[in-house]
Amino acid sequence: MDLSVPVTDDVKLHFRHRPGTASLPFLLVHGMASSARLWDEVADHLAAAGHAVYAADLRGHGDSDTPETGYDTPTAVADLVAAAAALSLDRVVVAGHSWGGNVSVRLTAEHPELVAALALVDGGWLEPAKAFSSWDAFVGALRPASLEGATEQSVSDYFRAIHPDWSPAAIEAAVATMVVNPDGSLSRRMSTEQHMSILHSIWNEPPRPWYAAIDVPTLLMPAIPKGADEKWADRIRSRIKETTADLRHATMREYLDSEHDLHAQHPRRVADDLLDLAHCVRPAHSAR
């Protein structure tokens, strides 16, 4: 079910919604230049377990509106808070991927009445000023690639080649993060300026300062890249544990031999881990 939810006088967010009767709904938050569709297979498993699911398209992504401004973490949080109020949501399990993890951390810290548990899916702990030698190096790593000459077919073929274990639905969802033009060519949903605005927010507003305010069960779900030897894997684990030390109720479930888009690569396992997290939530009458 598709929902269009006003969050300001002139901006509506799109949600991919699955109904459910369980007490805890899930709010799924994608990363930069992604969309709610990448969560579809995870959402199917959560809904099959009885939970309502709301997968958001942040502004400028998916089928949400693309206003000129508002491409930063605080605005993304404000949009989600407004959407939750419009949807009468409270005490949700929030799962955020990549930049969506940063958004979810700040949402949880600033609005503890809204979030019952938090999952960070290979994101929510990046400190780019420490991880990269300079702003230019960071931008160089995350600047969107040129789509000149790209077509829906060529990009689908490319994604299938580099993600051989993704389902056809996941490949289609990845292509759908871009706009397919009538001639089959592709273009990006956000302008370069809007994309850069998000990068500035990621660089200037790392999530670490918000951890101490979080008092809910938190699941860290890092991807350990394929080919990483034990020393490399240990560096990843140690860096994440050091960065997130102020998260008082955090546990980690790592994904060995995995890619950044865990929810597309391992949807059933991600869903199972999210369901386990939901089982850790205290009943509402004792949660605060």
HELIX and SHEET records of a PDB file:
HELIX    1   1 ALA A   36  TRP A   39  5                                   4    
HELIX    2   2 ASP A   40  ALA A   48  1                                   9    
HELIX    3   3 THR A   73  ALA A   86  1                                  14    
HELIX    4   4 TRP A   99  GLU A  110  1                                  12    
HELIX    5   5 PRO A  128  ALA A  131  1                                   4    
HELIX    6   6 TRP A  135  LEU A  142  1                                   8    
HELIX    7   7 GLU A  152  ILE A  162  1                                  11    
HELIX    8   8 PRO A  168  VAL A  175  1                                   8    
HELIX    9   9 THR A  192  ASN A  204  1                                  13    
HELIX   10  10 ARG A  208  ALA A  213  5                                   6    
HELIX   11  11 GLU A  230  THR A  243  1                                  14    
HELIX   12  12 LEU A  262  GLN A  265  1                                   4    
HELIX   13  13 PRO A  267  HIS A  279  1                                  13    
HELIX   14  14 ALA A  284  SER A  286  5                                   3    
SHEET    1   A 8 ASP A   2  THR A   8  0                                        
SHEET    2   A 8 VAL A  11  ARG A  18 -1                                        
SHEET    3   A 8 VAL A  53  ASP A  57 -1                                        
SHEET    4   A 8 PHE A  26  VAL A  29  1                                        
SHEET    5   A 8 VAL A  92  HIS A  97  1                                        
SHEET    6   A 8 VAL A 115  VAL A 121  1                                        
SHEET    7   A 8 THR A 218  MET A 221  1                                        
SHEET    8   A 8 ALA A 250  MET A 252  1                                        
SHEET    1   B 2 VAL A 179  VAL A 180  0                                        
SHEET    2   B 2 LEU A 186  SER A 187 -1                                        
SHEET    1   C 2 ALA A 223  ILE A 224  0                                        
SHEET    2   C 2 TYR A 255  LEU A 256  1                                        
END                                                                             
